[in-house]
């Protein structure tokens, strides 16, 4: 009885594993990869078309505003955002620090007045 139980469990596991393996192989076949790429390209084409349509609509609206008399444009303009004093605060500058002096700038330093690569000293 016990052997029959293990045999049945093994058979079910083998069928399940085979089904998963076949599904994975089908997923990575050239046909399914091609179909996925075609689907993505179609979605991208739709997105590009939608962006172009939005751009054309915005351009038409802008041209309409430019061709209307200025008295009408004054009524169409959007209100300006409220002034925020914190956003317009000047940036704080760091204090000016003196540049560090190198030993070669000091005339009393060993090797003062010598060029790089020159040997010798006072």
C-alpha positions in Angstrom: 0.0 0.0 0.0 2.8 2.4 0.9 4.6 1.7 -2.4 1.5 2.4 -4.3 1.2 5.7 -2.6 4.8 6.7 -3.4 4.4 5.5 -7.0 1.3 7.6 -7.4 2.9 10.7 -5.9 5.9 10.3 -8.2 3.7 9.9 -11.2 1.8 13.1 -10.4 5.1 15.0 -9.7 6.5 13.8 -13.0 3.4 14.9 -14.9 3.4 18.3 -13.2 7.2 18.8 -13.9 6.7 17.8 -17.5 3.9 20.3 -18.0 5.9 23.1 -16.4 8.9 22.2 -18.6 6.9 22.2 -21.8 5.3 25.5 -20.9 8.8 27.1 -20.3 10.1 25.7 -23.6 7.1 27.1 -25.4 7.6 30.5 -23.8 11.1 30.8 -25.1 10.6 29.5 -28.6 11.3 31.9 -31.4 7.6 32.2 -32.3 6.6 33.3 -28.8 9.5 35.7 -28.6 8.5 37.1 -32.0 4.8 37.4 -30.8 5.9 39.2 -27.7 8.1 41.7 -29.7 5.3 42.4 -32.1 2.9 43.0 -29.2 5.4 45.5 -27.6 5.9 47.2 -30.9 2.2 47.7 -31.4 1.8 49.1 -27.9 4.7 51.4 -28.6 3.2 52.5 -31.9 -0.1 53.3 -30.1 1.8 55.3 -27.4 3.6 57.3 -30.1 0.4 58.0 -32.0 -1.2 59.2 -28.7 1.7 61.5 -28.0 1.6 63.0 -31.5 -2.1 63.6 -31.2 -1.6 65.3 -27.8 1.1 67.5 -29.4 -1.1 68.5 -32.3 -3.9 69.4 -30.0 -1.6 71.5 -27.8 -0.2 73.2 -31.0 -3.7 74.0 -32.3 -4.7 75.4 -28.9 -1.6 77.6 -28.8 -2.1 78.8 -32.4 -5.7 79.6 -31.6 -4.5 81.7 -28.6 -2.0 83.5 -30.8 -4.5 84.4 -33.4 -7.2 85.7 -31.0 -7.2 89.4 -30.2 -5.3 90.5 -27.1 -8.5 91.4 -25.2 -9.7 87.8 -25.5 -6.3 86.4 -24.6 -6.4 88.4 -21.3 -9.5 86.5 -20.4 -8.1 83.1 -21.4 -4.8 83.4 -19.5 -4.2 81.2 -16.5 -3.8 82.8 -13.1 -0.2 83.2 -12.0 0.9 81.1 -9.0 1.1 82.9 -5.6 4.4 84.3 -4.6 6.3 82.1 -2.2 9.0 84.1 -0.4 10.9 80.9 0.6 11.4 79.9 -3.0 12.8 83.3 -3.9 15.2 83.6 -1.0 18.8 84.1 -2.2 21.1 81.2 -1.9 23.6 81.4 0.9 27.2 81.8 -0.1 30.0 80.0 1.5 32.6 82.3 3.2 35.7 83.0 1.2 38.6 81.1 2.6 42.2 82.0 2.0 44.0 79.6 -0.4 46.6 77.3 1.3 50.2 78.4 0.8 52.5 75.7 -0.7 56.0 75.3 0.8 57.5 76.3 -2.6 55.9 79.7 -2.2 58.0 80.3 0.9 61.5 81.5 0.0 62.9 79.9 3.1 61.6 76.4 2.3 64.2 73.8 1.2 64.4 73.7 -2.6 62.7 77.1 -3.0 63.0 78.5 -6.5 63.8 75.2 -8.1 62.0 73.7 -11.0 60.2 70.3 -10.8 62.6 67.5 -11.5 65.7 69.6 -10.7 68.0 68.1 -8.0 70.1 69.9 -5.5 69.4 72.5 -2.8 70.9 75.4 -1.0 
